[in-house]
Amino acid sequence: MGTVEEAHNVKVLGSGTRFIVLAHGLGTDQSVWKHFVPHLLPDYRVILYDIMGAGTTNPDYFDFERYSSLEGHAYDLLAILEELGVHSCIFVGHSVSAMIGAVASIARPDLFLKLIMLSASPRYLNDVDYYGGFEQEDLDQLFDAMAANYKAWCSGFAPLAVGGDMASVAVQEFSRTLFNMRPDIALIVARTIFQSDMRQVLGLVTVPCHIIQSKKDMAVPVVVSEYLHQRLGGDSIVEVMATDGHLPQLSSPDIVIPVLLKHIQHDIAV
């Protein structure tokens, strides 16, 4: 196993000839796909990895300068594909990983057959003629709470993000992976994500994009999916699911899995 694969806990499962890459968002790790993976194994080779900073990665590998922008994570993704010898894949990115996949696809469009973006946002901050869902003071309060008492923040944030209470298995699972992150790393990752603005690069994305969004998501308003659809440079389609929360693959797998499979198997009609 190469150093990149080891650093990101890369796993390659399944026996198909086509590759699917599953990438997770803030506060989770590759286990967020546990309900989905079994449905892919008969037909695809599934690549799972942890983005740097996840609680399952070695904190010594976390370069605070490199990961102060999404480009550092995009280069990691390209390095993983290169090390595995993957020449073409379908990329499924949840939350921030949807934008990481977009950046990677701008650098190497030949590697990506399509991007499937689940709960994706190019910018979380509201702006003139743009509704991202957050004001700067909201984010400052979030960062202050993380810095003051990370464990308490995790307990409060997890139910809000998932869209359930602490008794929910999905909330407990997200709480676990969120709490596994080292607090200082979690804070810099959250700052990088929530303060990012990827709107200017959307037009450079030329590979087909399938945008999948929960009807109710505290982190990403539904209007953001339409914004992506209008501004991505390649062909794109949107599907809004009757699900709650930012992690529907954990909280509503019975709804999400058929939708993801449909978008993996079908090309956009042009």
KACOR-V520582 format. One record per residue. N is the residue number from 0. RES is the residue in one small letter. D_LAST is the distance of its C-alpha to the last C-alpha in Angstrom with 2 decimals. Layout:
n = (N	N)
res = (RES	RES)
d_last = (D_LAST	D_LAST)
//
This chain:
n = (0	1	2	3	4	5	6	7	8	9	10	11	12	13	14	15	16	17	18	19	20	21	22	23	24	25	26	27	28	29	30	31	32	33	34	35	36	37	38	39	40	41	42	43	44	45	46	47	48	49	50	51	52	53	54	55	56	57	58	59	60	61	62	63	64	65	66	67	68	69	70	71	72	73	74	75	76	77	78	79	80	81	82	83	84	85	86	87	88	89	90	91	92	93	94	95	96	97	98	99	100	101	102	103	104	105	106	107	108	109	110	111	112	113	114	115	116	117	118	119	120	121	122	123	124	125	126	127	128	129	130	131	132	133	134	135	136	137	138	139	140	141	142	143	144	145	146	147	148	149	150	151	152	153	154	155	156	157	158	159	160	161	162	163	164	165	166	167	168	169	170	171	172	173	174	175	176	177	178	179	180	181	182	183	184	185	186	187	188	189	190	191	192	193	194	195	196	197	198	199	200	201	202	203	204	205	206	207	208	209	210	211	212	213	214	215	216	217	218	219	220	221	222	223	224	225	226	227	228	229	230	231	232	233	234	235	236	237	238	239	240	241	242	243	244	245	246	247	248	249	250	251	252	253	254	255	256	257	258	259	260	261	262	263	264	265	266	267	268	269)
res = (m	g	t	v	e	e	a	h	n	v	k	v	l	g	s	g	t	r	f	i	v	l	a	h	g	l	g	t	d	q	s	v	w	k	h	f	v	p	h	l	l	p	d	y	r	v	i	l	y	d	i	m	g	a	g	t	t	n	p	d	y	f	d	f	e	r	y	s	s	l	e	g	h	a	y	d	l	l	a	i	l	e	e	l	g	v	h	s	c	i	f	v	g	h	s	v	s	a	m	i	g	a	v	a	s	i	a	r	p	d	l	f	l	k	l	i	m	l	s	a	s	p	r	y	l	n	d	v	d	y	y	g	g	f	e	q	e	d	l	d	q	l	f	d	a	m	a	a	n	y	k	a	w	c	s	g	f	a	p	l	a	v	g	g	d	m	a	s	v	a	v	q	e	f	s	r	t	l	f	n	m	r	p	d	i	a	l	i	v	a	r	t	i	f	q	s	d	m	r	q	v	l	g	l	v	t	v	p	c	h	i	i	q	s	k	k	d	m	a	v	p	v	v	v	s	e	y	l	h	q	r	l	g	g	d	s	i	v	e	v	m	a	t	d	g	h	l	p	q	l	s	s	p	d	i	v	i	p	v	l	l	k	h	i	q	h	d	i	a	v)
d_last = (40.70	39.90	40.89	37.36	36.72	40.10	39.68	36.45	37.64	34.75	34.39	32.35	32.27	30.93	30.71	27.12	25.77	22.76	23.67	22.86	24.54	25.75	27.08	29.17	30.10	33.41	36.40	34.98	34.78	32.97	34.83	32.46	30.12	32.96	31.60	28.18	29.27	30.94	27.74	26.14	29.17	28.97	25.60	25.20	27.39	27.52	28.66	30.50	32.25	34.09	33.33	36.54	38.71	37.95	41.26	40.87	40.77	43.96	44.65	46.42	43.10	41.77	41.93	42.08	41.10	38.17	36.67	37.29	33.63	30.42	30.30	33.16	31.25	28.17	30.54	31.98	28.63	28.14	31.77	31.31	28.41	30.53	33.61	31.91	30.41	26.81	24.37	21.13	20.58	18.58	20.25	21.16	23.01	25.12	26.30	27.45	26.00	22.45	23.50	25.44	22.39	20.50	23.53	23.81	20.24	21.01	24.03	22.54	18.72	19.45	20.94	18.05	15.16	14.14	16.24	17.08	19.07	21.72	23.95	22.89	24.35	24.46	27.80	30.25	32.54	32.26	32.09	32.07	28.98	27.85	28.81	28.95	31.61	34.67	37.39	39.21	42.31	40.41	39.42	42.92	44.39	42.08	43.10	46.76	46.70	45.23	47.94	50.75	50.31	47.28	48.16	48.62	45.34	43.50	45.15	44.03	40.50	39.40	39.70	37.96	34.97	34.65	35.52	38.60	42.29	44.20	44.88	41.20	40.51	37.26	39.26	41.98	39.56	37.96	41.50	42.55	39.89	40.21	43.97	43.72	42.56	45.36	45.83	45.86	42.68	40.99	41.96	40.58	37.28	37.03	37.91	35.32	32.53	33.61	34.46	31.35	29.00	25.70	24.03	24.61	22.65	19.40	17.92	18.88	16.72	13.90	13.00	10.45	12.60	13.33	16.04	18.66	21.67	24.94	25.85	29.15	29.50	32.51	30.93	27.45	27.04	23.95	23.18	22.59	19.40	18.00	19.49	17.69	14.28	15.19	16.64	14.98	13.97	10.81	7.73	9.68	10.60	14.24	16.60	20.20	22.71	26.10	27.93	30.56	31.08	29.64	30.01	28.47	28.29	32.09	32.86	30.42	29.32	29.22	26.38	24.58	24.67	22.64	19.96	19.92	19.96	17.00	14.88	16.47	15.74	12.13	9.07	6.26	3.79	0.00)
//
